[in-house]
Amino acid sequence: MNDHRQLIEKFYTSFQHRDGNAMAACYHADILFYDPVFLNLHGAEAGTMWKMLCSSARELEISFSNISADEEYGSCNWEADYLFSATGRKVHNVVSARFRFRDGLIIEHMDDFDFWKWSRQALGMSGTLLGWSPVVKNKVRKSARKNLNAFISKQHSL
């Protein structure tokens, strides 16, 4: 197994153990993270997002498979089962992840999933009816960003 495959495995094994610090340690200082909810996170924000998600996760179960990696790029599939904190609804999210590496760490991480499918599970009827719309997407993104900013502020005040 090459070093980058091991890095991806360490990242998701840490997620399974809700260890956001270990996940963040897999990231390069100049990391760029993207997903349909958080959009673009740079540097420490990306690792802090995982710390927040791990610390607030309820009934979280993570699985991952199909790890592939070479010297520059990698990918895997992962799935998360959890209770969405804002609604208490059960979510099963299926995610495709792509990575780029630098200096033995992850420098770019892009997660892709079906936002409408996620919103139907997480938000219920409003997600079913309007989860595809920019209005709902932007509301979810704004709320996620607000939560991340509050978590960052709390971390700095400790």
N, C-alpha and C positions, 0 to 999 in steps of 0.2 A: 504494500500500500504506500503510495507516495505521500510526501509531507502535506500537500494541500488536501488530499482526501482525508488525512488524519485531522487536519484543522477543521474541515467541515463536520466531521464526526464529533469532534470535541465541542464545537459550537452547539450542535443539536442535542448532544448528551447533556451538556450544561443546561440547555433549555428544559430537558426532561426533569432535571433536578432543581429547576427554578433558580438557577445560579446566574443571575444577570451580570454579576461582576466577571465571572469566567467567560461569559458570552462576549462582553465588552473587550476583554483581553485578547480576543481573536481578531479584533479590528485594528487596522492601521490608524494612526492619529489623524490622517486625512481622509478617513472613510466617507463615502457617499452612499447613503441608503435611500432606497425608493420603494414604496408600495402604494396601492390605491388609496390608502387612508392617510398615511403620514406624508405622502409625496416625497419631498427631498429633505433629508436630514444630513447634516454635515458634522464631521468631527465627533466631539464628545456627546452631542445630542443623540446620535444613533445608538451608542452603547447605553446611554441613560434611558432611552425608550425601552430597551429590553429589560433593564433593571426595574423600571416602572411596571411593565407588563408582568414580570415574574413576581414582584412583590404584591400585586393586586389580583393575581389570577385566582379564580375559584374553580375547583374541580378540573384543573388543567391536565390534559394528557397529550403528549407529543409523540408522534412517530415520524420516522424519516427513512427514505430509501433511494435507490438509484443514484448514489453518489458517483460523480464523475469529475475528474480534475486532471489538469496538466500543469505545466509550469506557469501559465498565465491565467487560465480560465477554469471555472468549475461550475457544477450545477448539482441539484438534487431536488427531490420532491419531499414535501413534508405535509403533515396533517395535524391539526389542532382540534381537540374537543375541549370545550370549556363553557362556563356560564358567562355570558356577556354582562359586565358589571352594571351597565346603565339600565338594563331591563330584567336581568335575571334569567334570560332566555338561553336555552342550550344552542350552541353553535358547533357545527362541524365544518371546518374550513380546510380546503384542499389548495395547497400552494406549490407553485413552481419557483424555485430559487436559482438565481444565476449570480456568479461571483467573478471578480477579477482580483488577482493577488499582486502584492508588492512587498518585498522585504520579509517574506514568510508569513504575511498577515493578509486579511481581507481588506482591500482598498475600495472595492465597489460591491454592493449587495443589492440586488433587485428581486423583490418578491412580487409575484403576479398571482392574482386570484380573481374569481368572478365576484365583483362587488355586489351585483344585484342578488346573486344567490346568497352571499353573506348577509346582506341587509334583510332579506326575507326571513332568515333565521334569527338574526340579532334584534330586529326592530318589529317583527310581526307584521300586522296588516299594513302599516305605513310603509314598511320596506317592500312588501309585496306589490303595493299599488304604485309607489313612487321611488323605490330604491334605485331605479335606473336613471332618475332625473338628476340634473346638476344641483337642484335645490337641496335634495336629501344628501347627495354626495358632499356638497359644501358644508352642510350642517354637521355631518359626521366628522369631516376633516377639521372643522373649526373647534368642535368639542374635543377631539383627540389632541389637537395642538394646545388647547387651553389646559387640559389635564397634564400634558408633558411639561408645559411651562410652570405649572404649579408644583409638579414633582421636582423639577430642577431648582426652583426657589426654595423648596423645603430642604433639599439636599445641601444647598449652600448655607442655610441658616443653622444647620446642625453642628 
